[in-house]
Amino acid sequence: MYTFRNHVLNSLRVENKDLRGQLVFSEDAKARAMYDVIKARTIQKACVKAQKTAESQLKSCQNTIYAKDKELTEVLSELSKAQGLLAKLGVPVPNPRVRQGRRNHALS
């Protein structure tokens, strides 16, 4: 399984072992490993920032949807009341779910 730690360890070149058996790495290998670590941290910070931005935008969209849904509910309620009053007065109320055909025939 790939992990960043394994990547860094694999990128290091082992020069030799000291007297206690610990691995000794060359200076350029240490520099490359540090560069990889800094690069990974930079990428991680950018990802965290992008995630926070996306979460903020999502929250904003959810709030907009909630507000529009509430507004639409109020409009539909008012429309229903108006249709009820018109029906009591005997005025035929078209069903908005039934398509009334093409509009703007005046040009044809």
C-alpha positions in Angstrom: 0.0 0.0 0.0 1.3 3.4 -0.9 1.9 5.9 1.8 3.7 9.1 1.8 6.1 7.8 4.5 7.0 4.9 2.3 7.6 7.2 -0.6 10.0 9.3 1.5 11.8 6.3 2.8 12.1 4.8 -0.7 13.4 8.1 -2.1 16.3 8.1 0.4 19.5 6.5 -0.6 21.2 4.5 2.1 24.9 5.3 2.2 26.1 3.1 5.0 25.3 2.2 8.5 27.1 3.7 11.5 28.5 1.7 14.3 25.2 1.3 16.2 23.5 -0.1 13.1 21.4 3.0 12.4 20.9 4.1 8.8 22.9 7.1 7.6 21.4 9.0 4.6 23.2 11.2 2.2 22.6 15.0 2.4 21.0 15.2 -1.0 18.6 12.4 0.0 17.7 14.3 3.2 17.1 17.5 1.2 14.9 15.6 -1.3 12.9 14.1 1.6 12.4 17.5 3.2 11.3 19.0 -0.2 8.8 16.2 -0.5 7.5 16.8 3.0 7.2 20.6 2.4 5.5 19.9 -0.9 3.0 17.5 0.7 2.2 20.0 3.5 1.6 22.7 1.0 -0.7 20.5 -1.0 -2.5 19.5 2.2 -3.0 23.2 3.2 -4.4 23.9 -0.3 -6.8 21.0 0.0 -8.0 22.1 3.4 -8.5 25.6 2.1 -10.4 24.3 -1.0 -12.5 22.1 1.2 -13.5 25.0 3.5 -14.3 27.1 0.5 -16.5 24.4 -1.0 -18.3 23.8 2.3 -18.9 27.6 2.6 -20.3 27.7 -1.0 -22.4 24.6 -0.3 -23.9 26.2 2.9 -24.6 29.4 0.9 -26.4 27.4 -1.8 -28.4 25.5 0.8 -29.5 28.7 2.4 -30.5 30.1 -1.0 -32.5 27.0 -1.8 -34.2 27.1 1.6 -35.1 30.8 1.1 -36.4 30.2 -2.4 -38.4 27.1 -1.3 -40.0 29.1 1.5 -40.8 31.9 -1.0 -42.3 29.4 -3.5 -44.4 27.8 -0.7 -45.8 31.3 0.2 -46.6 32.1 -3.4 -48.3 28.8 -4.0 -50.4 29.3 -0.8 -51.5 32.7 -2.1 -52.3 31.3 -5.5 -54.4 28.5 -3.9 -56.3 31.1 -1.9 -56.9 33.3 -5.0 -58.1 30.3 -7.0 -60.5 29.4 -4.1 -61.9 32.9 -4.1 -62.3 32.8 -7.9 -64.0 29.4 -7.8 -66.5 30.8 -5.2 -67.3 33.7 -7.5 -67.9 31.2 -10.4 -64.9 32.2 -12.5 -63.4 29.2 -14.3 -59.9 28.6 -13.0 -57.4 27.0 -15.5 -55.5 24.1 -14.1 -51.8 25.1 -14.2 -50.8 21.5 -14.6 -52.6 21.1 -17.9 -50.7 22.7 -20.8 -52.8 25.3 -22.5 -51.2 25.0 -25.9 -49.0 27.4 -27.6 -49.1 31.0 -26.6 -48.3 34.0 -28.7 -50.3 32.8 -31.8 -50.8 36.5 -32.8 -47.6 36.3 -34.9 -48.7 33.3 -36.9 
